[in-house]
Amino acid sequence: MQRGTFSHRHAVLHDPTTGGTYAPLAHLPGVSSAFEAYNSALSELAVMGFEYGYSVTAPDTLTLWEGQFGDFSNMAQPIIDQFIASDRAKWGQDSGLVLLLPHGYEGQGPEHSSARLERYLQLCAEGNLRVAYPSTPAQYFHVLRRQALLSPRRPLVLMQPKSLLRLAQAASSLSDLSEGSFQVVFDDPQGARKRDAVRRLVFCTGKVYYDLIAKGVPEHVAVVRVEELYPWPHEAVAQLVDRYPRIEEVAWVQEEPKNQGAWSFVAPRLRVSTGNALVIRYYGRPERASPAEGYASEHAEEQGRIVGEALASVARPSTGTRRTGSAARTTR
């Protein structure tokens, strides 16, 4: 779309005097690749279908479909189910299509909070998709760069919180962008300093990380970000757990209700990656029929409860001792 949404809103500039247009990314010095931006019809099903077909027939391109809100993809569900998730199994097709889906609980009500992360994770099998929830601009840049170069090509689903566009803590430096690569897991920034003090290892993904660290993380807690949910980063998680010799429990924290979000997908995998010998706890909203609260005040209260419980003191484990080392783990 020429108008674009969010960080892509200025893909094409319009001169109010002459009516002319200018696309800055199409005029970068020393660049040989083309950049094109088009306005599209307001039909999620039709446009996603076109973008999927284009990504298959033009494998040398990076094709992106973005919804103004994540729930807009509901209208394109037949394309996701019939083609994007199962094209290789059905027809041997390869697509590198990227779905950019705004997702994050920010007090805007049920319909604009959830891109239904759980639906995409439920569709994941046999390496058919990649599902990620990058927490910094650099991670977003590097995952797109990886997507453009990766082989075999597979569709990429990205959760994209709106509030992180304005959050100073989520900023990246120029060196973060120009160097490095996409990281599937991030350790707690203070983890190396407090390895022996940590009793609860909190895993989360995406925006809720910034809610957790907003008022300071206590010494007995380390907060780990899982940036790519599928394929599940088993080895990276297992190696990270081994860095904390005195943890007594592992927790998964999410904003979404328990029957939504990543919990149902993550829980069995997290148990295997941690060696089946640690207490695995859930901190988040209870099961609900609606994705989010309808009032900002209730949203803030619930967010506060989740963060408070996740960072509270650790209850003493009731059974068992912890096995350590990757030898205690098996993959599934």
N, C-alpha and C positions, 0 to 999 in steps of 0.2 A: 504494500500500500504506500502510495506517495505520502499521504498524511502520516501514516505510521502510528504507533502507540508507544507511550513511555519513552524509553531511551532511543527508540527509532523514530521519534516524532519529527526530527529534523533531517530525515534522510533526503528530502527534496525541499529546497527553499523556494518560496514564491515571491517575486517582486511585485509589491502592491501598485507600483506606478505603470510598469510595462506589461505585467501579467506573465513575464517570462519565468522560467524555472531553472534551478541550478542544483545539481546533486554533488555535494562536496566529495563523496567517496568515489565518484566517477572521474575525478580530476586529480587524484593523488600523483605526485611526481614519481616517475620511475616504475610505475605499476603497469603490467601488461594485461592483467585480467579485467574483465568487464564487470561493471556494477549497474544493475537495472532495478528500478522500483516502479511498481504499477499500482494504480487504484484497482480495487476489486469489488465485485458485487457483494452485498451484505447477505451472503448465504454460506454459512460455515460448511455445510455438506458439499456444495458445489465447488467452492474454492479449495477445500482440503483435497477433494477428489482430483481436481486439476493439478494441485501441487504434488500429490503423490505420483500421478502419472508422469509429470514433468521430471521428477527426481529419478524415476526409473529409466526414462528414455534419454536423459542428459546426465550421465553418471559423473561427469567432470565438473558439475556445479554443486554448490552448497545451497539447498533450497530450504527456506524456513517459512512455516505457517505460524502466525501469532494471533491469539485471541485477546480481545480487550480485557476480558475476564476469563479465568480458567474454565468456568462453567459454560462458556459459549461453545466449548467443544462437545457439549451434550448433543447439539444439533448435528454434529458430524459423526455420531457414534457408529453408524453403519460403515463408514469408511475406515474407522479405526478397527472395528471388529472383523470386517470382511476382507480388508486388504492389508492395512499396516501391520497388524499383529500376526497375520497368518500367511502372508504372501509367499514366503519361501517354502513353507510346508505344503501349500496348495499348488503353486505354479513355478517354484524355483526362481522367483523374482528377487532382485536386490534393490533396495531403496535406502537412500541416506537422508530421507526427509527429517527435518527437525520440527518438533511441536513445542512452541514457546507458550507456556500456560501460567499466567499469573495465579499465584496460590499463596495464601498466608492469612492468618486470623488477625485482622486489624480493626475489628469493631465495625465493619461495613455491612453486617448482616449475613444471612445464610447464603444468598445467591452469589455473592461476590467474595466469598472466603475460600471456597474449595474448588480445585481443579480435579477432584476425585482421584487423588494419588493412588488410592487403594485399587481402583479399577485397572490402572495400567500395570501395577504389580501383579494383580491376579492374572493378567494376560501373559506374563513373562514365563517363557519356557524355551528350552532348546536354543538359547542365545538369540531369540527373535527380536528383542528390543534392547535398548540401553535406557535406563531411567536414572536421572541425576537431579540433585537439588543443590546447585552451587551456592555458596554463602558469601562470595566476594566477586567483584567485577573481574579480577584476574582469573579466578576459576571459571567464570562464564566464558571469558575470552579463550582460555586454553582448552576448554571442552569443545568449543566450536571449531577451533583449529584442529584438534584431534579428529573431530568428526569429518572434517574436509579431507583428511589424509588417510583415515583408517580403512583397512581392508581386512575382512569382507565388510561391505557396507551394510549397515542396519539402521533402522529409524531410531532417532534419539528423542526422548521425552524429557523436557526440562521444566521443573517447577520454578516460578519466578516471582518472588514477593515484591509487591509495589513499594512497600515502606523502605526496603533496602536501597532504593534509588536515592533516598534523601538522608540516609543514616550515616553519620560521619564514621562510626565504628566499623562500617562495612566497606570503607574506601580501600583502594589498592594504590600502591605507588607505581610510577612508570617502570621501575625495575621489576616489580611483580609481574607486569604485563610483558616486558621485553625478554625476561629470563624465566627459566623453569618450565614446568609442564603441569597438566591437570593432576591433582592429588585426590585419590579416592577416599582417603581418610585423613583428618587433621587431629593430631594430639592436642591436649590442653596446652596453651602457650606457657603456663607455669608448671607443667607436668614434671620437667626435669628437676626443678627445685624442690618439689614436695612429694617425690615418689614414695617415701616411706611413711608419709602422713596420710595418704589417701586411703579411705575405707570404702567409699562408694565411687564406682566408675560410671559416669552418666554418659550414655550415648544419645545423640539426637541428630536431626538433619535439618538444614535450612534455617529459616528465620528464627525459630524458637531459641536457637543458640544465643542470640543477642538479648533476648528476654532473660535468659538464665544468667548471663554475665553482667547485666545492667547494674546491679547493686553490689557486685563483688561475690566471688565464689569462695566459700570457706575452705580451710586447709584440708579438711577430710574428704573433699569432693574434687574430682577432676572431670572436666566436660570435654567429650570427644565428638567431633563432627563426622558423620558418614556422608560424604559428598556424592557418592554413586551407590544407589541401592541395588540396581541390577545391571550387570552381574554382581552378586553379593561379594564384597571384598574379604573373603574368608581369611586368607593368609595375613592381610594387613591388620585385620581386627585381632587375630590370634597373637600376632607379634606385639601389638600394642598392649594387650592385656598382660603379657608377660613382663612388661616394664614396671608394673605396679605390684610388688610382692606381697602387700598386706591388705589388699582389697577384700572385703567381706561380702559385698553384693554388687551386682551390675544392674543398671536401670536403663530403661528406654523412656525418653521424655518426648511427648509430642503435643501439639495444640489440638489436633483433631480428636473427635470421639473415639472410643476404644474400638468400635466396629468399623472405623474408617482410618484414613491415614496409613502409615507403614507398619503399625504394630503387628497385625495378624501375619504379615509377610516376614517381618524381622524376627519375631519371637523365637521360632524354632531354629533359625539360622544363627542367631546370637547365642543361643544355648550351646550349639555345636562349636561355634568359634571360641567360646570361653571354656570349653572343656567339660561341659555337663556337670560341673562341680560347684558352681556358684549360684546363689539366690538371684533370680532374674525378676526384677520388679518393673511395674508399669506405672508411670505418672502422666496423667492426661485427663481429658474429659471422659465421663462414663459413656456407655453406649447410648446413642441417640438416633432418632429418625431424621432429624434435621442437622445439616453440617455445622451450624454455629448459632449463637444467640442472636436475637433480633435487636438488642439494645446495647449501646456502647458501654453503659455502666455495668451491665451484667457480664459483658465480655471482659472488661478490665478486672472485675472481681474474680472471674474464673481463671484468667491468666495468672493473677497473683497467687491464687491457691496452688496452681500447678507448680509454679516456680518455688514457692515456699516449701512444698512437700518434697520436691526433688533435691533441695539443698539442706534439708533438715538433718538432724543428728541421725546416725546410723543405728538401727536396732541390732542387738547382738544376734548372730546367726544361731539357729536352734539345732541344726543337724549338720553332720558331715564335716570334712576338712577339705581344703582346697588342693586339687592337683594342679601342678604347674608344668609349663613347657609344652611345646607343640605336639609332643609325643602323646599327650593325653587327649588329643583332638583328632577327629576324623571328619572328612568332608562328606557332604551330601549333595 
